Amino acid sequence: MPSKEKSAAAEVSIYKFYKVEDDKLIRSRRECPRCGRGVFMAEHKNRNTCGKCGFTEFRRSDESKKQTSKS
């Protein structure tokens, strides 16, 4: 039977989501607009996703920006 303990690689390192510059706290990841402060969204290749509520924002690709600027 597998152990229920989490491995060290599976633990979330919340300190990576913040930076301190000039005595100010800067959040390095986007927060979920539905869940509010303290719930960060995962960064994928083409989207940001909230793991708590499932909210997803898709990013625009560079190709679509080039096509709209030519028009």
C-alpha atoms as one frame of an Amber mdcrd trajectory, in Angstrom:
protein
   0.000   0.000   0.000   1.486   3.402  -0.974   2.356   5.933   1.678   0.029
   8.927   2.083   2.915  11.272   2.780   3.743  13.837   0.103   7.139  13.764
  -1.496   9.418  16.793  -1.234   9.018  17.504  -4.976   5.211  17.710  -4.670
   5.214  20.414  -2.004   4.322  23.942  -3.098   7.010  26.542  -2.497   4.866
  29.609  -1.898   7.914  31.838  -1.409   8.543  31.607  -5.163   5.332  33.553
  -5.853   6.602  36.756  -4.180   9.561  39.102  -4.634  10.787  41.917  -2.388
  12.143  45.017  -4.121  12.807  48.349  -2.403  10.845  47.333   0.724   7.770
  46.484  -1.385   6.183  43.091  -1.865   5.626  42.156  -5.514   3.487  39.203
  -6.546   5.146  37.397  -9.461   2.085  35.400 -10.537  -1.442  36.460 -11.449
  -4.130  36.021  -8.821  -7.494  34.451  -9.608 -10.203  37.090 -10.203 -12.897
  34.762  -8.828 -11.165  33.397  -5.721  -9.452  36.632  -4.715  -6.202  37.441
  -2.981  -3.826  34.649  -2.094  -4.991  32.190  -4.757  -2.512  32.157  -7.629
  -3.109  30.940 -11.157  -0.914  28.308 -12.802   1.041  29.486 -15.830   0.800
  27.190 -18.849   2.107  27.677 -22.379  -1.068  29.281 -23.759  -3.243  29.939
 -20.706  -3.488  30.757 -16.981  -5.598  28.419 -14.850  -6.856  28.520 -11.272
  -6.481  25.171  -9.525  -9.126  25.992  -6.956 -12.139  27.036  -9.068 -11.014
  26.065 -12.590 -11.137  29.593 -14.056  -9.081  29.762 -17.286  -7.770  32.733
 -19.254  -6.291  32.067 -22.685  -3.374  34.136 -23.932  -3.314  35.549 -27.427
  -0.639  34.166 -29.704   1.860  36.404 -31.511   0.452  35.301 -34.883  -3.002
  36.686 -34.140  -1.474  40.023 -33.101   0.486  40.224 -36.364  -2.623  39.509
 -38.443  -4.703  42.189 -36.729  -1.970  44.827 -37.056  -1.675  44.270 -40.819
  -5.369  44.978 -41.436
